[in-house]
Amino acid sequence: MDVQRGKEVRRNRMIKRGAIGVVVVGILAAAGWAVMKMPAAVQSVPRGSIYPDTVKRGPMTREVHGIGTLVAEEVLFVPAIADGRITKINIRPGTTVHPDTILMELDNPELRQQTLDAEFGLKAAEASYTDLSVQLKTQLYDKKSAAAQVTSDYKEAALHADRDAKLEKEGLLPKLDAEISNNKMEQLKIRNDLEDQRLKIIDESAQAQLAAQRVKIEQARALYELKKNQLDQLKVRAGATGVMAQLGPGTTASGGTGSGTLDVGQKVTAGTILAKIAQPQKLKAELKINETEAKDVKDGQEASIDTRNGIVKGTVSRIDPTAVNGNVTVDVKLLGALPEGARPDLSVDGTIELERLNNVVYMGRPTNGQPNGTMSIFKITPDGQYANRVQVKLGRASVNTIEILSGLQPGDQVILTDMSQYDGKDRIRLE
């Protein structure tokens, strides 16, 4: 009986333990299920670290922004007229100059010798002309003298022939003598006509020879004037009123230097740009616009240029057809008076107005908001305690604003700050 009772006790104990185990497993399962159903912890974000904005409906101005510099509308490039070596530099970038201001002086001994040779060549050509003129006049006078003698002989023979003809008619002179006199007269007449023609030909020939010599004089004078002008332009003058914007290819009014800087003792060749003269009263802005935004820029659009000392209104006057380093150069013609301190190479900010949209839903442009794209953004709850992530479809964009096509309504508050560090969160708490 004791053995049977012991077996029963052990069996009851095992049943009891099994029941307890089942209860414990059930409790653990319920607890796990309860934990799974609990909401995830919400990330807290300081309010001072976010930039909120309110979605609005109304007009929106589309603009693009670019940075650039002021450049002169009219620029005079001063080239070297002849080869030379720089002996003196009188003017540096930033200095006001006038047409006769001597920027620098060059020297070229070979050009000086060529100018002297050209001067002597001109004098020799002029002397040859004078000598030829005297020779031709002498020849002409000799021919005229010979022609005058023939004319005199002809007239005398004509008188004799007339006299002999009358005597022959009266029977006082044989007919043969009269014919001889007449024949001599006709021969002299022919010679006299030939001499007249020869005089005309000699005169025409003299004029042609003198004309040819005058051409040689003009050629020699042109060469001399060219060399003299080149020699004179070794003193390089500004040629216009303005500001020296650049000395050589590499020194600018803003202080930048490059490999093309000119210096005393340097040799330059004809055609080398020695200086750039700009007119500071006539400036334009050259803006660098991102190539993705430049497609909407058109001639005549209004623009505002910030010179850091005032804002100047302007209009788009030219759009470069090519892009360089992802940017398109846009020229803006400035309207009205320029503020003090405006000068070539001054850095400026520019804003170009593309179009004005009416009755659109828009908000401030987030840091990663791209036009005609889709993005997620945190929308603040009405009580202002939380912000939930929503998907927003974007439309046209401006510098500081962007159009909303769907996902938000006017009056909604959103966070424009870059929230990429909370990419794994769909809800945040604002503290």
Secondary structure, 3 states (H helix, E strand, C coil): CHHHHHHHHHHHHHHHHHHHHHHHHHHHHHHHHHHHHCCCCCEEECHHHCCEEECEEEEEEEEEEEEEEEEECCEEEEECCCCEEEEEECCCCCCEECCCCEEEEEECHHHHHHHHHHHHHHHHHHHHHHHHHHHHHHHHHHHHHHHHHHHHHHHHHHHHHHHHHHHHHCCCCCHHHHHHHHHHHHHHHHHHHHHHHHHHHHHHHHHHHHHHHHHHHHHHHHHHHHHHHHHHCCEEECCCCEEEEEECCCEECCCCCCCCCCCCCCEECCCCEEEEEECCCCEEEEEEEECCCHHHCCCCCEEEEECCCCEEEEEEEEEEEEEECCEEEEEEEECCCCCCCCCCCCEEEEEEEEEEEEEEEEEECCCCCCCCCEEEEEEECCCCCEEEEEEEEEEEECCCEEEEEECCCCCCEEECCCCHHHCCCCEEEEC
